[in-house]
Amino acid sequence: MRKSLVALAPLVLLLASCSTAAPAQSENTGSSHGEHAEHAQSDSNAQEQAAAQTRLAMTYDGGILVLNAENFDVIADIPLEGFNRLNPAGDGRHAMVSTSEGFQVLDMGTWAQAHGDHFHYYTAEPKLTDVVYSASEPGHVVADEGIATLFSDGTGQIHIVPTDDVATMAGATELKVEAHHGVAVPFEENFLVTTPDRQGVAVMTPQGESVAEGKNCPDVHGEAVVDDTVVFGCSDGALLYHEGAFSKVTSPDENGRMGTLVASPESDVVLSNYTPGYAGDANENEITQVALIDVESKQVKPVDLGTGYSFRSLARGDNGEAIVLGADGKLHVLDPESGSEIAAHQVIDAWEVPAEWQKPRPAVFVADGTAYVTDPAEKKLYAVDIETGEVWLAGDLPQEVNELTGVTGFGVSVEETDHHDHEGTIMRKGMTMITQKVVMNMRTPTRLTS
């Protein structure tokens, strides 16, 4: 298993460029019931709930919607001008919004508090906080091993913060590299950072020293972590980092490009987009294959879906299933080992992938065995049971939405012992953070048909 990132202390604090406005309340994992009650009361209008509540966030031209995932009620409609992007912060409660000022923290108002051998659950009004991690051209956010990295494409500045503290900036530090469209992945005691020429990945210490480099990964883009291996996409395959060494997995087709990678804690296989014969541009409506990258065998298996899809079409199921929302309107569910199609659930009408990546297109987000699917053109949202294909909830949206993400309300630290919620759901022992990666069948909402 991977080691936790523990070498943050030597980094120099460079928070002068960050907003110092009063932050939103972050998670507190103390075990005292009094401490939990005090924390819950510190959140304005906090209400205790019987179970953790999943919430969804969606951008539209002019704002952000936050919805209750169980009934699609709009909990908040937050005005925000510009083309805004969303990334989960890794704590189960907050999201990072890429704005003109940098990475701004969105409090989605759902969280859990550990109390001995069980949890208490709370909700509050969602809000766009005043906490901003200053960034020119804010790009990729990676949350892993209890650490979040926020990459500024315009300056090469990397904000590093414990996911528990994203809303307070406590312990936040910075690492500076040359400006480029990049990504930084926390791993063991170091960071894996894409190179400015986008031909590979460098291993950097917290002090900014490059100690190793994996080359021969042209147009490096996208990352995924599988247990003790980090995978990066290349225009001719994938670059793997494992036990201190880099290795290349070459695409079976010439210039078979991968650039959007999605991992699952339940599988050794990474799902990726796949463009054979890539020559610098591609019509996504004509891209019908995905790639399954086995990090153990170091093999790539292309799978032809027979339909186009977009970079917002890829997801993973709670059991590791590879999920692709096709341009045929179907939710394609693949066995990640064999590549065989388990099911193809018709959810929305057929659609075309826009030529401009900023334009709205259907998107998918998965939590608790449900795939949430947007249909921007029709202003619709659907909740689909991944196993059965049942559309158990359908709703109208007030806007033509674009990006989609969500939080499960779980982001508390779990140390040393197994924990159970009041319904007896066993949480994983020894995990640093509980996020949407963990299967939690804690809610049984009334299922509706469209």
C-alpha positions, -999 to 999 in steps of 0.1 A, spaced: 0 0 0 11 36 -5 27 55 23 9 86 36 24 119 27 41 130 59 69 153 48 49 185 45 66 203 75 98 212 56 79 232 30 80 270 34 47 287 41 40 311 13 4 321 20 8 358 12 -8 353 -22 -38 334 -8 -70 350 5 -70 355 42 -107 361 46 -125 342 73 -128 306 61 -157 282 63 -157 257 91 -137 225 84 -141 190 97 -132 182 133 -127 146 141 -124 147 179 -143 120 197 -160 141 224 -197 144 220 -195 180 234 -169 189 208 -191 176 180 -221 195 193 -200 227 195 -187 222 160 -222 216 145 -235 247 162 -207 268 147 -221 262 113 -250 285 107 -283 267 105 -267 233 108 -292 205 112 -285 169 124 -297 142 99 -304 105 103 -279 96 76 -252 111 54 -266 131 26 -251 132 -9 -253 165 -27 -246 174 -63 -231 206 -78 -235 218 -114 -222 248 -132 -241 269 -156 -234 301 -175 -237 325 -146 -237 303 -115 -236 271 -96 -265 249 -86 -264 226 -55 -290 199 -53 -301 172 -29 -292 139 -46 -321 121 -31 -349 143 -44 -332 168 -68 -344 197 -48 -323 228 -55 -308 237 -22 -288 267 -35 -284 287 -67 -252 307 -64 -246 335 -89 -210 334 -103 -200 350 -136 -176 334 -160 -167 299 -172 -164 281 -139 -151 246 -133 -156 221 -104 -134 197 -86 -141 177 -55 -118 188 -26 -114 153 -13 -130 158 21 -165 147 13 -179 182 19 -162 209 -2 -155 215 -39 -130 237 -56 -144 262 -81 -119 275 -107 -126 312 -111 -108 342 -125 -92 347 -90 -81 312 -84 -95 281 -66 -125 292 -45 -139 269 -19 -175 258 -22 -191 245 10 -218 221 -1 -231 219 34 -231 181 42 -207 164 65 -202 137 92 -187 138 127 -170 108 143 -183 100 178 -167 70 193 -178 40 173 -204 58 152 -211 90 133 -234 120 135 -245 136 102 -252 173 96 -264 196 68 -263 233 63 -270 259 36 -244 256 8 -223 286 2 -194 299 -19 -169 308 8 -144 337 8 -115 313 9 -95 316 -24 -63 299 -33 -49 325 -56 -40 311 -91 -35 324 -126 -53 300 -149 -64 275 -122 -62 240 -136 -61 205 -122 -70 196 -86 -59 162 -73 -70 149 -39 -54 117 -27 -39 103 6 -55 131 26 -37 158 6 -50 181 -21 -28 197 -48 -41 227 -68 -21 235 -99 -19 270 -114 -12 267 -152 -4 304 -155 24 304 -129 33 268 -121 24 275 -85 11 244 -67 -9 248 -35 -6 218 -11 -31 214 17 -45 186 39 -80 178 26 -92 181 62 -82 218 61 -92 229 26 -117 254 40 -93 269 65 -59 268 47 -44 254 79 -11 238 70 -13 250 34 21 253 16 33 259 -19 56 244 -44 67 263 -75 76 249 -109 77 263 -144 43 274 -157 26 249 -180 -7 230 -182 2 205 -155 -8 184 -126 8 174 -93 1 141 -76 10 136 -39 27 102 -35 46 88 -6 69 116 6 72 134 -27 51 148 -56 48 136 -92 46 167 -114 42 168 -152 71 184 -170 67 218 -187 75 203 -221 47 178 -215 70 149 -224 71 133 -190 68 134 -152 93 145 -126 95 133 -90 99 163 -67 107 167 -30 86 190 -8 116 214 -11 112 216 -49 142 194 -58 137 171 -88 151 137 -79 139 116 -109 122 119 -142 101 96 -163 104 107 -200 89 94 -232 53 104 -224 44 129 -252 14 152 -245 12 139 -209 -23 145 -196 -45 130 -170 -37 110 -139 -50 81 -118 -38 63 -87 -43 26 -82 -30 14 -48 8 19 -51 9 29 -87 3 63 -104 -8 63 -141 -4 92 -165 -19 94 -200 3 99 -231 -4 103 -268 11 68 -274 1 50 -242 5 54 -205 34 62 -181 34 42 -148 52 51 -116 56 22 -91 80 16 -62 103 44 -73 106 35 -109 88 46 -142 77 22 -169 59 28 -202 28 9 -214 26 14 -252 -7 16 -269 -16 -14 -292 -24 11 -320 0 37 -334 -4 69 -315 -32 56 -293 -38 86 -271 -51 85 -235 -57 117 -215 -87 113 -192 -81 85 -166 -105 72 -140 -94 47 -113 -113 27 -87 -102 13 -53 -119 -19 -62 -99 -26 -94 -63 -27 -107 -76 -15 -141 -78 22 -151 -105 34 -175 -93 59 -201 -104 76 -232 -87 62 -263 -79 78 -297 -60 55 -321 -40 74 -347 -40 106 -327 -24 135 -347 -31 165 -325 -68 168 -330 -98 145 -330 -136 146 -335 -150 131 -303 -181 120 -321 -158 97 -341 -139 83 -311 -158 51 -301 -131 33 -282 -120 34 -245 -89 19 -230 -86 -4 -200 -51 -1 -185 -41 -31 -163 -14 -18 -139 -4 -53 -128 1 -69 -163 9 -35 -178 -14 -42 -207 -39 -20 -226 -72 -34 -238 -91 -11 -263 -129 -16 -262 -151 -3 -290 -184 10 -277 -199 16 -311 -207 52 -301 -190 84 -294 -186 99 -259 -168 128 -242 -143 134 -215 -172 140 -191 -186 105 -199 -162 84 -178 -169 71 -143 -164 40 -121 -190 20 -102 -188 11 -66 -176 -24 -75 -151 -11 -100 -172 -13 -131 -161 9 -160 -189 32 -169 -192 53 -201 -221 76 -210 -223 72 -247 -235 97 -274 -262 71 -281 -277 81 -247 -269 48 -231 -249 42 -199 -225 15 -209 -213 -7 -180 -181 -27 -187 -163 -54 -168 -129 -38 -163 -110 -71 -164 -124 -86 -196 -138 -54 -213 -171 -72 -219 -202 -51 -217 -223 -60 -187 -252 -37 -196 -262 -8 -217 -289 13 -200 -308 38 -222 -311 70 -201 -313 100 -225 -317 107 -262 -288 104 -285 -266 135 -285 -236 150 -304 -203 159 -286 -198 197 -291 -166 206 -310 -156 231 -283 -148 214 -250 -162 243 -230 -197 238 -244 -223 220 -222 -227 183 -228 -241 154 -208 -221 143 -178 -221 115 -152 -212 113 -115 -214 81 -95 -222 76 -58 -237 48 -37 -245 26 -67 -263 54 -86 -251 72 -117 -264 107 -119 -267 118 -155 -273 153 -169 -291 162 -201 -283 199 -206 -302 203 -238 -334 192 -222 -325 206 -187 -330 172 -171 -312 152 -144 -316 114 -139 -306 90 -112 -299 55 -126 -293 23 -106 -261 10 -122 -269 -26 -115 -305 -27 -128 -307 3 -151 -338 16 -133 -342 53 -136 -353 58 -100 -355 96 -101 -359 122 -129 -361 159 -125 -361 192 -143 -332 217 -139 -337 255 -140 -306 259 -161 -286 244 -190 -259 228 -168 -223 219 -178 -199 205 -152 -211 180 -126 -196 167 -94 -208 157 -59 -199 149 -23 -213 122 -1 -210 140 32 -183 117 44 -148 131 49 -138 123 84 -106 107 95 -106 71 105 -76 59 125 -68 26 141 -103 12 146 -132 1 125 -162 24 127 -198 18 122 -227 42 115 -260 38 134 -272 14 107 -242 -8 111 -223 0 79 -187 -10 84 -162 16 73 -127 6 61 -101 2 88 -69 23 85 -82 45 57 -70 81 60 -100 96 45 -135 84 37 -148 99 4 -171 89 -23 -147 62 -32 -161 41 -4 -192 21 -8 -218 33 17 -253 19 13 -267 41 41 -297 56 25 -328 41 11 -347 69 -6 -381 64 -21 -374 55 -57 -395 73 -83 -399 65 -120 -396 92 -147 
